[in-house]
Amino acid sequence: MRGTDYGAIVSFIWSVADDCLRDIYVRGKYRDVILPMTVIRRLDAVLEPTKQKVIETRDMLDANDVERNDGYWQALSSAAGQSFCNISNFTLKDLTTSMNMQSLKENFIAYLDGFSPNVQDILAKFKFREQIATMVNAGILDSVIEKFIDPKINLSPYPVLDDSGNVKLPALDNHAMGTVFEELIRRFNEENNEEAGEHFTPRDVVELMADLIVMPVMDRIKDGTYTIYDGAAGTLGMCTVAEERLQKVAERQGKTISVHLYGQEVN
């Protein structure tokens, strides 16, 4: 199986800006589309295998007049097998069948509206909905969506197989996805002459820091619950890597632990 080529994925996503956004956005504003679309495509790919189960669960709950409260979203997220879900009838791939830009706009908004409240918070932080009218008026919304579902890249945690069952494109796990996203942020910051260090910590540095935290106390790990907190969380890479290290150490020591992650981020 081939390893994941992060550079190729980042370069492909980076090219979307030049291919679709040039002359529509100034370069400093490319990130307003590219970063949220990268996240949306990742979430979309994660949810694809359980989409039908979520729709069936949604229809059952709605038929029984279940209120769309926390319990409703928890049930649908459970059906999705994730901590989030999308209850619209669409995936990003479905949207490309829209006959015209107006129907695409309506369907894309319905798709975004279908995400659970925790994802709505993310979209709100990105202020992504403000970009939809700009892309529709410029006639590029379909091109942007088509780029992000291009079969030449895989933003899914599941591998893409060829007709013989061999891995054509490897899966992109959460750490790898974080690496791709952080590299995009770094490039955008460099383009805008911003200080990349305020946002980006190289992954090898993250892994070293996790080792420096966990290894000195490895002999004192006991059964129980541990909390990991990062006050400048970014994509939460430090927390997730530290959790991974802690779990491996506990396993070697024959201990059973649970880990709670907490992060705070100004952006």
N, C-alpha and C positions, 0 to 999 in steps of 0.2 A: 504494500500500500504506500502510495506517495505521501510524504509529509505535507503539512499545510504551508503554502507559500504566502505568508502574511503580506510581503511586499507586493505581490501580484494583486492580491485582493484590494489593498489600499490604493494601488495605482489605478486599478479599474474604477473604484469608487471616485477617486480623485478626477478621473477623466470625465465622469458624468457632468461635473461642473463646467468643464471646457466645452463639452459636446452640447449641453442643453441650456446652460444658464448664461453663457457669454452673450453680451449685448442686452440681456434682460436685467441682470443684477451686476452691480459693481463687485469686484473680486472680494472685497471685505465682507460682502453679504452672502457669498456662496454657502457659508456654513449654516445659514438660517434654513436652508433646504437640505443640504447634504447630511448634516448630523442627525436631525430628526428622522429623515427617510432611512438612514442606516439603522436606527433603532427600530423603526416601524417594520422594516423588512425582517430584522432579526426576530421580533416578536411574532410576526406573521409566519415565518418559517418554523418556529418552535410549536406553534399551535396547529399547523397543517394536519398532522396525523389524527388529531382528536376533533377536528372541525365538525364532522357529522354527528358525533356523540354530543357535542355541546349544543348544536342546533336542535337535536331531538329532546335534550333536557330542557332547553329554553321553551320549546313548544309545550312540553308537559307542564312546566311551572306556570306558563302564561294561561294555559287552558284551565288550570285550577285557581286562577286569579291570585297567584302568589305575589305579594308586594315586592317591588324591586328595592329591597333593603339589603343590609349587610349579609343576611342569611341567603338571600337569592343569589348574590354574587359569589358567595362562598361555595354554594352548591354547583354553580356553573364552572367556577375555577377548579373545583374537585373533578368535575367531568372532563375538564381540559388536562388534568394532571399537572397543573401549574398553580402558581400563586396569583394568576391573572387569567383573563379570557377575553374572547371577542364573540359577541352574540349576533353580529350582523350576518347576513346571508352570503357575504362576500369574503374572498381572499384577494390579495393583490393581483394574482393571476386572473381571477374572475373579472376584475375591473377592466382589463384590456379588451374585453368583448363589447364594451360600451360603443354605441353606434356614433355618438357625436360628443363634442366637448361638454355640452350642457348636461347630458346624461351621465357622463364620466364624473363631472363635478358633484352631482347629486349622489351618485353611488359612492364616491370616495368619501364624502362627508358622512354618509350613512355608515360606511365601513369604520371610520374613525369614531363615530358616536357609539359603535358597538363594543368598544373596549371597556373593560371594567374600570371603576373609579380610580384605582391606583395608577393605571396607565393614563387616564385622563389628566391626572396631576402632572405626569411627565410631559405630555403634549402641551399643557398649559405653560409649564416652565420654558419650553422651547418657543412658545408663541407661534407654533407652527401653522395654526389655522389662518393666521394673518397672511400666509404666503399662498394660500390656495387661489384666491382671486387673481393675484399677480400671475401665477402660472397658467391659469385658465385664459386670462386675457391675452397672454403671449402665445397661447396655443402649444404649451410645452408640457402640460401635466401628464399627458399620455406618454410622451417620450421619457420623462423622468421615471415614471412607474415601470415602463418596459425595461429601462436600463437596470433597475434594481432587481428585477426578476430574471435577468439574463442568465441562461443556463451555463454560461462560462464561469460564473462564480457561485460559491456556495456559502451563504451566511447561516446555514442551518446546523444544528447540533447533530444532524443525521447525515451519513455519507450519501453521496449520489452514486448509484450503481449503473453500470452499462448493461446491455442486453444479456450478457453472459454472467451477470451477478458479481463482476469484479468492481472494485472501487474506482470510480472515474474521478470523483472529487472527494477528498476526505472531509469528515465532519469538523465543525468548528466549535470546540467546547467553550465554556464560559470564559476561561482564562484567555484563550486565543481571541475570542470576540472582544474582550477588554483590551487586548494588545492592539487589535485593528482600530478600535475606536480611539484609543489614546494616541496612536500614530496619526490619525486624521486630525485630532485636536492639535497635535504638535505642528503639523504642516500648516494648518490654518493660522496658528499663532505666528509662525515664522513669516508667512505671507503678509501678515498685518503688522509685522515688527513688534510683536508682543513678546513678553517673557515666558517662554515655554515652561520653564521650571516652576512657574506658579500653578501649572495644571498637570504636568506630565512627569512621572517618575519611571525610568526605564525598568522593564520587567525583571531584569537580572538583579537590579538594585532592590526591588521589592522582595524578591526571593531571599536575598542576603539578609535584609532587615527582619524578615520573618524568622530566619534561622537564629539571628542574634537574640530574638525575643524568646523563642521556644527552647532552643538547645540548652541554655544554662539551667533550666528548671525541669528538664526532661525526667530526672530521677525522682522528682517530687510530684509527678502527675498522679492524681487519685481519681477514683470513680466520682462522677459528679458533673456539675454544670459549670461551664466557663464562659466568660463574657469577653469579647474583643471589641474595642472601640477605636475608631479613627476620627479625629477631630477635623481632618481635612481630607475627606473621603475620596473625592474624585469619582472614579468608576468603582470604588470599593475593592480594588485589586489587592491592597495590602491586607484587608480583612479576610478576603477569601483565601489568599495564599497562606496566611497565618493559620486559618482554620484547618486547611489541608495538612499543614505541617503538624499541628497539634493532634489531629486525628490519627495520623500515622505514628506519632510517638506513643500515643495512648494504646494503639493496637499492639505495638511492639512490647509495651509494658503489661499487656493483658488487662488493660483498664477499659471501662465503658464510660464514655463521656458524651455530653451534648454541648453544643457551642451556640451561643447567641451572638449575632453580629449587629453592631450599631455603628452608624456613620453619620457625620454631619458635614454639610457642604454648602458653601455660600452660593454656588451656582446650581 
